[in-house]
Amino acid sequence: MTEDLRSSFAEVCARYEATLDAFETDRDHAHLLMSYPPKVALLKLVMSMKTISVLRIRPHNWTEVTRALWGITSGPLPML
């Protein structure tokens, strides 16, 4: 999962001419240090990071992600 996130975040950074300077994950969250040009709105960069990570991680249906986000371990995922 960590490598999926890292590659997703690196892809978004490349789109925005930003660099992913440091990245690490903890049990239930990630820490990122990025450099980005002043022409990029931080909100747009962060929203792109969040969107791409959900689109890449959610389809895997990992139990630990489902449990951490929704507190359930079986059945269909709730609709967002």
C-alpha positions as CSV (number, residue, x, y, z in Angstrom):
1,M,0.0,0.0,0.0
2,T,2.8,2.4,0.8
3,E,4.4,2.1,-2.6
4,D,1.0,2.6,-4.3
5,L,0.6,5.8,-2.3
6,R,4.1,6.9,-3.0
7,S,3.8,6.4,-6.8
8,S,0.4,8.1,-6.8
9,F,1.7,11.1,-5.0
10,A,4.8,11.3,-7.2
11,E,2.5,11.3,-10.3
12,V,0.4,14.2,-8.9
13,C,3.6,16.1,-8.1
14,A,4.8,15.7,-11.6
15,R,1.6,17.1,-13.0
16,Y,2.0,20.2,-10.9
17,E,5.7,20.6,-11.3
18,A,6.2,19.8,-7.6
19,T,8.6,17.4,-5.9
20,L,7.9,14.8,-3.2
21,D,10.8,15.5,-1.0
22,A,9.9,13.1,1.8
23,F,7.2,10.5,2.3
24,E,6.5,8.0,5.1
25,T,3.5,6.2,6.3
26,D,2.3,5.5,9.8
27,R,-0.4,2.9,10.8
28,D,-3.3,5.1,9.7
29,H,-1.9,8.1,7.9
30,A,0.9,9.5,5.7
31,H,3.4,12.3,6.1
32,L,4.5,14.2,3.0
33,L,7.0,17.0,2.5
34,M,6.6,18.6,-0.9
35,S,8.1,21.5,-2.7
36,Y,5.8,23.2,-5.2
37,P,6.0,26.3,-7.4
38,P,4.2,29.5,-6.2
39,K,1.9,29.4,-9.3
40,V,0.2,26.2,-7.9
41,A,-2.6,26.6,-5.4
42,L,-1.9,24.5,-2.4
43,L,-5.6,23.5,-2.0
44,K,-5.6,22.2,-5.6
45,L,-2.5,20.1,-5.0
46,V,-3.8,18.6,-1.8
47,M,-7.2,17.8,-3.3
48,S,-5.5,16.1,-6.2
49,M,-3.4,14.1,-3.8
50,K,-6.5,13.0,-1.8
51,T,-8.5,12.2,-5.0
52,I,-5.8,10.1,-6.7
53,S,-5.0,8.2,-3.5
54,V,-8.7,7.2,-3.0
55,L,-9.1,6.2,-6.6
56,R,-6.0,4.0,-6.4
57,I,-6.3,2.5,-2.9
58,R,-10.1,1.9,-2.5
59,P,-10.5,-0.6,-5.4
60,H,-8.0,-3.0,-3.6
61,N,-10.6,-3.5,-0.8
62,W,-7.9,-3.9,1.8
63,T,-9.4,-5.0,5.1
64,E,-7.1,-2.7,7.2
65,V,-8.2,0.3,5.1
66,T,-11.8,-0.5,5.3
67,R,-11.6,-1.0,9.1
68,A,-9.7,2.2,9.6
69,L,-12.0,4.4,7.5
70,W,-15.4,2.9,8.1
71,G,-15.0,0.5,11.1
72,I,-16.3,-2.5,9.2
73,T,-14.6,-5.7,8.1
74,S,-17.1,-7.4,5.7
75,G,-19.9,-6.6,3.3
76,P,-20.0,-3.8,0.7
77,L,-18.2,-0.6,1.2
78,P,-20.4,2.4,2.1
79,M,-21.2,4.9,-0.7
80,L,-19.4,8.2,-0.4
